[in-house]
Amino acid sequence: MRLPKEVVNGSIIFIGIGIFFLLMNVFGLADLFYLRLLNVIFIFYGVNRTIEMNISQGKKEFVSNAVSAMATSLIGVLLSIVGLVIYSYSKGGDAYVQSLSKTFLFGGNPSVTTYSICLLFEGMASSVIVTLLLMLYWNNRLSTD
């Protein structure tokens, strides 16, 4: 059985983000919130890969490509949040989350659940933005061909 390209590329997003954050921890850069913003690169890569795969298969309809791209990014975000929850609890739960950068989203003492839900909303917003940007890019490229 072959997995859908959305699941495969969403998993690539998850693996890229996971390795990136683990490397940030290893090098002691986890407290630099602006480096965390670079995870959008992995979302761009996975979503773009899905759109390219659709186009190479002859699927050039805007709506179906947008749905496929959105599904890819949401799968990547959901897997990343699940990975964060598991990792946070393995590192001490709420105490670990409170040790993360204070300038990143929160001012108080967030729990793992609060932190994860906020990151889920942020991830969903970035998924929509990345999908729209890439769909506009590909729509312009396809209309000029």
N, C-alpha and C positions, 0 to 999 in steps of 0.2 A: 504494500500500500504506500502510495506517495503522498506526502504532506502537501497541502496547498502552499503556494509561494508566499502568501501572507504570513503563514505560521513560520515558515523557514526564515523569511527576512525579519519578522518580528523577533525571532530567536537570535538572529545575528545582532540586532539592536541590543537585546538584553545582554548577550555575551560581551559585546563591545563596551557597553556602559559598566558592566560588572568588572571587567578587567581594568578599565580606566580608574574606577573608584578604588579597587584593591591596590593598584599601583600608587595612587595618591596616598593611601594609608601607609604603604611600605616606605615611601619617600618622605613621609611626614608632612604632606601638603593638604591633608584632609580639612584643615581649618581655613583654607583659602577659598572663600565662597565663590569667587569669580572663576576659578578653575572648574567648579562644578557646572558652570554654564556651558562648558565645552561639550557636554554630553549631547547637545543638539546636533553635533556633527554626526554622531552615530545614527540618530533618527533620520537626518537627511540622507545618509548613505543607504539605509534599509528601505526607506520609502522610494528613493530614486531607483533603486534596484528593482523594486516591484513594478514601478511604472515602465521601466525599460523592458522588463520581461513581458509585460502585457503588450507593449508595442511590437516587440519582436514576434509575438504570437498573432499579430494582426488585429489586436483589440485596441482600437483608437477612439472609442466613444469616451467623451469627457466624464460622464456620470459614472460609468462602470469603473473607469480608472481611478476616479476620486474615491469611490467606495472602497476599492481594493487598497489604495494608498492609505486611507484612513484606518482601515482594519489592521494593516501592517503596523502602523505607528502605535495604535492602541494596544495591540498584542505586546509590542515591545515595552510599552510603558507599564502595562499590567504585570508582566513578568518581572520587570525591574522593581516594582513596588513589593511584590511577593518576596523577591530576593532580598530587598532591604529589610523587610520585617524579619525574615529568618536570620539574616546577618545581625540585626540589632539585638534580637533576643539571645543569640549566641555570644554576643559581646557584653551582655549585662542588662539588656532591656532599656528601661527608661533612663537609667544612669548613662548609658552609652549615647542615647539620643541627646541628652542634656549636655554632653561633652562636645557635641558638634558645634559648628560655628554659630555664635549668637546672632550674627548679622544676617543669617540666611533664613528669612521668613518669620522668625519667632523672636519674641522678646522675653518671654517667661520661661517656664519649665515644661516643655511639651512632653507628652507621653509618646510611645512608639505609635500608637493608634492615631493621635492627633497629627504627628509629623507625617505619617504615611498618607493620611487622607489629604492633607494640604499638598503634599508632593504629587498625589494622584490628580488633583485639580490642576496643578501647574503643568503636569505632564500632558493632560488632556488638552489644555490650551495650546501648549507648544505643538502637539500633534496636529491640531487644526491649522495653526499658522504654517507649519512646515508643509502640510498637504496642500494648502492653498497656494503657497509660493511655488512649489514644484509643479502643480497642475497648471499654473499660469505660464511657467517656463516651458513646459512640454506642449501646452496648447499653442503658444507662439511659434515654437519650432515646427510643429506639425502643420500649422496653417500656412507657413512660408515654404514648405516643401512642394 
